[in-house]
Amino acid sequence: MEKPISHKNLSWIGVDLDKTLAENTDYPDFKLLKPIKGAVEAMEKLNSKGWKIIVYTARPWGDYQMIENWLDKYKIPFRRIVCGKVLLRFLIDDRAIGFRGDWDDVLKQINEPLDN
């Protein structure tokens, strides 16, 4: 019997789409605009270090193709897109990293600082 993978050996990382990777308009349109400053470079850095990026969003599965096209347009690496996450005001998790608009800070928290 194989041992379960320890948390330290997991290579998947989830990244929210709206207001984390992408600037967007508000309700009712929720149009994707340009990437948040530093997002493309951060995703490239994480990808080059072997992280498997899952882009997740509360958007419906009907938006999947639009999301994929947007990620491709800006050459943002990803392994998977997951739509329809649980709608929450807050997420409390033992492995969560809060995004406060600074991708360098996020990368430092996961020990992958963005090289300048």
C-alpha positions as CSV (number, residue, x, y, z in Angstrom):
1,M,0.0,0.0,0.0
2,E,1.3,3.4,-1.0
3,K,1.7,6.2,1.6
4,P,-0.5,9.2,1.0
5,I,1.3,12.3,-0.4
6,S,2.3,14.7,2.3
7,H,1.2,18.3,2.0
8,K,4.8,19.4,1.4
9,N,5.0,17.1,-1.7
10,L,1.8,18.5,-3.4
11,S,2.5,20.3,-6.6
12,W,-1.0,21.7,-7.3
13,I,-1.7,25.4,-6.6
14,G,-5.1,27.0,-6.9
15,V,-5.4,30.6,-8.1
16,D,-8.6,32.6,-8.2
17,L,-9.5,34.3,-11.4
18,D,-11.4,37.5,-10.7
19,K,-9.5,40.3,-8.9
20,T,-6.6,38.0,-8.4
21,L,-5.4,37.1,-11.9
22,A,-7.8,39.4,-13.8
23,E,-9.2,42.9,-13.5
24,N,-12.9,42.7,-14.3
25,T,-16.0,44.8,-14.5
26,D,-18.7,44.4,-11.8
27,Y,-22.1,42.9,-11.8
28,P,-23.9,42.2,-14.1
29,D,-21.2,42.0,-16.8
30,F,-18.2,40.6,-15.0
31,K,-16.1,41.1,-18.2
32,L,-12.5,40.1,-17.9
33,L,-10.2,43.0,-18.6
34,K,-6.4,43.0,-18.3
35,P,-4.3,40.8,-16.0
36,I,-3.6,42.2,-12.5
37,K,-0.1,43.7,-12.3
38,G,2.5,41.0,-11.7
39,A,0.0,38.1,-12.3
40,V,1.4,36.8,-15.6
41,E,5.0,36.9,-14.4
42,A,4.0,35.2,-11.1
43,M,2.2,32.4,-12.9
44,E,5.2,31.9,-15.3
45,K,7.5,31.7,-12.3
46,L,5.3,29.2,-10.4
47,N,5.0,27.1,-13.6
48,S,8.7,27.1,-14.2
49,K,9.3,25.9,-10.7
50,G,7.0,22.9,-11.3
51,W,3.8,24.1,-9.8
52,K,0.6,22.8,-11.5
53,I,-1.7,25.8,-11.7
54,I,-5.5,25.4,-11.3
55,V,-7.5,28.5,-12.1
56,Y,-10.7,28.4,-10.1
57,T,-13.7,30.7,-10.1
58,A,-17.2,31.1,-9.0
59,R,-18.2,31.7,-12.6
60,P,-20.5,29.2,-14.2
61,W,-19.2,26.4,-16.5
62,G,-20.8,28.3,-19.4
63,D,-17.9,30.8,-19.1
64,Y,-15.2,28.1,-19.4
65,Q,-14.3,28.8,-23.0
66,M,-14.2,32.6,-22.4
67,I,-11.8,32.0,-19.5
68,E,-9.6,29.7,-21.4
69,N,-9.4,32.2,-24.3
70,W,-8.5,35.0,-21.9
71,L,-5.7,32.9,-20.2
72,D,-4.4,31.9,-23.6
73,K,-4.5,35.5,-24.9
74,Y,-2.3,36.7,-22.0
75,K,-0.1,33.5,-22.1
76,I,-0.9,32.6,-18.5
77,P,0.1,29.0,-17.9
78,F,-2.5,26.7,-16.3
79,R,-3.2,22.9,-16.1
80,R,-6.9,23.1,-15.3
81,I,-9.9,25.5,-14.9
82,V,-12.5,24.8,-12.3
83,C,-15.8,26.8,-12.4
84,G,-18.5,27.0,-9.8
85,K,-16.6,27.2,-6.5
86,V,-18.6,27.6,-3.3
87,L,-19.8,31.2,-2.9
88,L,-18.4,32.5,0.3
89,R,-17.7,35.8,1.8
90,F,-14.6,34.4,3.5
91,L,-12.5,31.3,3.1
92,I,-10.7,29.9,6.2
93,D,-8.2,27.3,5.3
94,D,-4.9,26.0,6.8
95,R,-3.1,26.4,3.5
96,A,-4.8,29.6,2.1
97,I,-2.8,32.7,1.1
98,G,-4.7,36.0,0.9
99,F,-4.2,38.1,-2.2
100,R,-4.0,41.8,-1.4
101,G,-2.8,43.1,-4.8
102,D,0.9,42.2,-4.5
103,W,2.1,39.1,-6.4
104,D,5.6,39.5,-5.0
105,D,4.2,39.1,-1.5
106,V,2.2,36.0,-2.5
107,L,5.3,34.4,-4.0
108,K,7.3,35.1,-0.9
109,Q,4.6,33.4,1.2
110,I,5.1,30.2,-0.9
111,N,8.9,30.6,-0.9
112,E,9.0,31.4,-4.6
113,P,10.1,35.1,-4.8
114,L,9.7,36.7,-8.2
115,D,13.2,37.6,-9.5
116,N,13.5,41.2,-10.6
